[in-house]
Each structure stands twice: as structure tokens, then as C-alpha cells.
Amino acid sequence: MRKIIKMTVMLLSLAACENADFGDAVINPNEPSVAIASAFLGSGQLALGNIYSEARPSLYVQYLANEQYNSMSLYRTQRFDYVNYYHAITNLLKVIALNTNPKTKEKSSLYGSNNNQIAVARLVRAFYFQFMTDNWGMLPYSTANDLSVEFNKFDTQETIYRSLFKEIEEAILQIDHGAGPTGDIILKGDMRKWRLFGYSLMMNMAVRLSHKAPSLGKMYYQKALNGGVIFSNNDNFYFPYLEDENHDNPWQDRFQTRSDYLLSDTFVNALIGKGTNVAPEDPRLEKFGEKAVSTHVYNGAPYGAINSRTNTFSFITKSVIYNQRAKGYLLTAAQMYFNAAEAAHYGWDQRHTAAYYYEQGIRASMEQWGVSQADIVRYLQKRPAFIGMRSIAYEKWVALFLQGYEAWFDWRKQGEFQVPLKKPVAAITKGIPNRQAYPLSAISANEANYRKALALQGPDNLDTKVWWAK
């Protein structure tokens, strides 16, 4: 949070240097007067860095285990706040307002074409809401950020998904041949990549509906495939951390003060496979983690336990925990290939077989992490025979290493194809959490609508499943 606040202040200070009077634009996004759209866009993108760096979901899917403080592994925290994401969305709405209002759109065009600024703001907003609804389920959505509404209703997840599909499609169509936004801290105004991002987000959401709403999922999957998605690591979507204490990779910050996060035994043992703890079957283990300091072998820490003898366990790779500029991956080529493999498995995609996409996903994942071509070929030759969704789900779990939320969302959806994760003995839930509970502010400030949401969705705890997982 310290970083987010400082970076936001920095961006807004840049706007102030141009003698901008934020006036009503800061208060009411529907009636902006004079403000700098590029500063609001950069501020609106900052919370994307938190999505990658959050440790909790990487513990949920058992990439990691704790050292001394294992409360997250035992799921003892129920409620999580979403206010930062709504703040980010408010900034994005200001970008849209500034580029729409006739009084401000001409000045705002100095920071990129009006259409492209609006399109990027809409796509990032859609990403936030997809992330939020997959975490909490029903959300204030249709009237969220509307200052004329005192108590926001909670929209169903199905309503949110359907609306987001339309939002993404409209935003992509809005992209023009003008300049990209100058305030874009993620893709630096590259509108080709923003189009790829939009269709990749659409594909990711579409495949998430493969069990619950297959007709809807198939329709938007095919739109995304036809539009073009991230099928090259050169186009991976990531948060660009900097070599700056205020804006650097949060994993690096964690390991400056204490070494709390270890690779879990669940993950390490899966990647060792038929190999050894010195030469694992999956060469990605050598890229994901380090050999234990005292024993010089790969050794995962017991998940859910207190693991004090840290020198005997494997840590996350030094290229992440000691690298200020380590990339914070959010959507990748490997992820899209595994999405396509699942779609082909269900008959949504006739371009290639599920086995073809599956192999391309493995290749993309290994290349993303710097595995040699010789090791890639060796792994593909010796891997177990492809058996459909079980193979796809396993390899996607591996490929999403440290993309904790995406791995958790996918694990919750897969049902009978889930990677076998174990519930810690002392956990307070029925199993691996299925959602996050609403913040206390949702009860205290909006209790009537909160109660209506629970009546439709189920108890406000970690065990209740969201719409697409039921």
C-alpha cells in the first residue's frame, strides 16, 4: 500500500506541474473541468501490480508454503477489502469522462487520441471487475462509482460477466489509428498490444465459463480467437516494476526483511516427478526455485505447517525475490494456449487439436522461464501421455506459477480435473477456499444490499462457490 500511495502522489504531482486545476474532476468524474487524463490513467493502472504480487493465492494453490507465520495457509483470514480496486476504477472513469466531455476532450487529446485513451481505460476497468467478481462473486457493479446512488446493489456474477464481455468488445472496436495514451505505464501506448490484451481477457473469461455457461463461453471464445490473442511471449501482459524502492517488485521487498515464503512440498514433488531432487523431471523447477542452502537439493516445505529450518528447503528463484524489476505476469501466451487446449477439448475450436495447443502451452511456459530448447524437447518426449483435461489442468497449474489469482480461479473451476491439493489439518474451512468474504464496510455501509446478495449467492465465507464454479 505504501508503494501505491507514493506512486499515485507522484503521478498526480506530474499533473500539478502543468498548473492543472483538478477542481470538480477529482470529485465528480461525470463533470470534469480541468485535469490531466494521463495522470488518472497511470493511477488507475497501479493496482494491477498488487494482483500479481499478492502471496495469499499462491499459498492457496500450494506453489508456496510459509516459514514462521502460517495463518494464510490455514485460511484464518476471511474478509478482504476491495476499496483500492474501486479507487483505481474511479480514476479510469475520470479518463473516460475527460475524453468524452466536449469541454475537456480536445485538451485531453494531447495525451493520445480520445478513443484510444477511453479504450485502454475501459479494458483495464474490465480486468479489475473480472478479477474482483472472481474473488468475491456478486459485487456492486452497474451503479458502482455513481455518485447519485447512495446504496449500490450487488449485481450477480452472470450479469457482470455478460456486461464485461460487451464492454471488452466495444472497447476493442473503439481503438483507432491515432496515438496511444502517454500515461500508459503498462504498454506505453502500444495499441496493438492493448487489442491483444482485450481479446486475451475475453478468451480467459470465456473459458472460465466452460462448465457453467458453455454456449456463452463458446461464443466469446471464438470472437477472441478470431480477433487475435497473446500467442507469443513477446506479447505477454505484465506489470513493469522499476529499480526504485517505491515502485519495485514487492517480492524483492519481502525478502529484504525476512525469508518467509518457501516452495511447497506439493509443488516441488510434482515437478520432481520421476526425476530426482537434484535433476527434476520438469526443468522449470530449476527456474522457479533454488536448491536448499544446506543440502543442495530441491526440497519443498510442508504446506500449512510452520517450517523454521529454512536452510533445508527451497526458496523462490533469486531471479524473482532479489530482482527489483522482475516482471509481474498477468496474462501470458502459455495461459492462452492452455485456454485453447481446453476449448478444443470441448469442441469449441476446430483449428487445432487439444493436444497441439497443450504442447504449445508447455513450450511457451518453458520459454517464458528461460528453459533451454534441448530441455524442452527432452521433457516433451518423456512427459506422460496426453489424457485430455487432466493433462491440461496440471500443465496450466505449473505454467501459472506465481500468477496466484489466475491459478486459484482455474483450480476452483476445474472440479474433477483439479490438481490434487491437500487441506491443512488445522484449516478452518471445508477445503481450499472458494472465494473471499466481503469487507466489513460492505455490511456497515450497505447492509440491505449485502443481505440480498447473500440470499442469492450463499453464506459470506470462504467455502461458498461463485456462480461459474457451482
Secondary structure, DSSP 8 states (H G I E B T S, - for coil): -HHHHHHHHHHHHHHHTTT---HHHHH-TTS--S--HHHHHHHHHTTHHHHHH-SHHHHHTTSEEESS--TTTTT---B---HHHHHHHHHHHHHHHHTTSTTTHHHHGGGS-HHHHHHHHHHHHHHHHHHHHHHHSSEE-TTTT-TT-SS--EE-HHHHHHHHHHHHHHHHHH--SS---TT-TTTTT-HHHHHHHHHHHHHHHHHHTTTT-HHHHHHHHHHHHHH----SGGG-EEE---SSTTTS-HHHHHHHH---EEEBHHHHHHHHTTS-SSS-SSTTHHHHB---TTT-S---B-TTS----GGGS-BB-HHHHT-TT--EEEE-HHHHHHHHHHHHHTTS--SS-HHHHHHHHHHHHHHHTT--HHHHHHHHHHS----THHHHHHHHHHHTTT-HHHHHHHHHHHGGG-------TT-SSSSS--S-B--HHHHHTTHHHHHHHHHHH--SSSS---GGG-
